[in-house]
Amino acid sequence: MGKGEEGHIGKSNFVSPVVKYVLFFFNWLFWVIALILVSIAVYARVAKHGEAATACLTVDPSILLMVVGVLMFIITFCGCVGSLRENICLLQTFCVCLSIIFLLQLAAGILGFVFSDKAWQKVNKVVNKAIIHYRDDLDLQNLIDYGQREYSCCGAVSYRDWSMNMYFNCSDSRSKESCGVPFSCCLVSKDKSVINTMCGYEMQKFGHDEAGQFIHTSGCLDKLVKWIRSNLFLLGGIALGLAIPQ
């Protein structure tokens, strides 16, 4: 083999140090974030009581956090080690994984737009299941309370959705919260620093207008749809920002 051929091969296998270490840095950064997510998720699962932890696995925020963390950990590990060691196999695995994620994001966006009614029903089903297990999981409870306070809403479609929860159902008069809603549904005045946690008691017994004087009566799904419609450019920018690095 001549010197000309060796020089040609050397140039074709050359990898820019800038590209190499930039790729390594960003993968290392997301690898650390993934490790933190997995650690938090594992701690949250272990800290829960056994019966409560297995009661609502499908709506447990820690499970979702753990799945996302593990997938991110594996993908960024391939990218991190592959870029540092210039391992073609790991880099190809990294590229294939990112391509699959990008295609899934694109497919989910298209299907969500085309089959919006079915997507709405699916989301409504998930939210209703979360309402049923509201008292079974502290993380889920905090997540629902945060969403209802942030979007000034109550329930999935209406405040009466809370009748699906055994503690807020009107048929069980033994519960103090019977026929009520969580305190996160309540209207809170800005000049009051102390929240009345009993303000949602027996609110399901009142009509929409009468209950609206004390609690938020609109469902969270309607508020979510309105927020998405009013922030389409922002969401499009975020989606584009995630798609460009991939």
C-alpha positions, 0 to 999 in steps of 0.5 A: 500500500502506498503512502498516498493511500495511507494518507487518504485513509488517515484523513477519512478516519479523522474525527474533529476533537471539537465535535468529539468532546462537545458530543461527549460533554452533552451526553455526560451532562444528560447521563448525570441527569438520568442518574439523578432521576433514577435515584429520586424515582427509586427513593420515592418507590422505596419510601412508600408502603408496600400496599400503597405502592402496588395499588396504582402502578400505572399512575405512579409518577415515580414509575414514569420517572424511573422509566424515563431515567433508565432509558435516558441513562442507557442512551446517553451512556452509549453516546458518552462512551462511544464519542470518547472512545470513538466506538462505532458500534456504540455511536450507531446504537446511540444514533439509532435510539435517537432516530427511533425517539424522534420518529415516535415523537413525530408519530405521536404528534400526528396521531394526536392531531388526527385522532384528537377525540380518541386521544382526549378519551385516553387522557380522560381515562388516565386522569380519572384513574388518577382521581380514583387512586388519589389517596393511595399514593402521596406523590400522585396526590401532590401532583394532582393538587399541584395541577388543580392549583396551577390551572385553577381547575377541579377534576377531569371534566367537572368537580363532580368527577371526584365522586369516583374516589371512594373518600369523596363519594356521596354514598359513603356518609362515614367519610368526613370528605363524603360528597366533597372535593380536595382543598386544592379545588378551593378558591383562595383569596390572595390576602389570606395566608392560611388555607382552609383545608375543609373548604371543599367539604360537601361541594358536590351537593351544590349546583355549578353556580353555587359551588363556583362561589367556593371552588373551581368547577371547571375540569382540568382537561378543558383548561389544559386544552385552552393552554395548549391552544394559546401556547402553540408557538411556544410548544412548537418551538420546544418541539423544534428545539428538541428535534434539532439536536436529535 
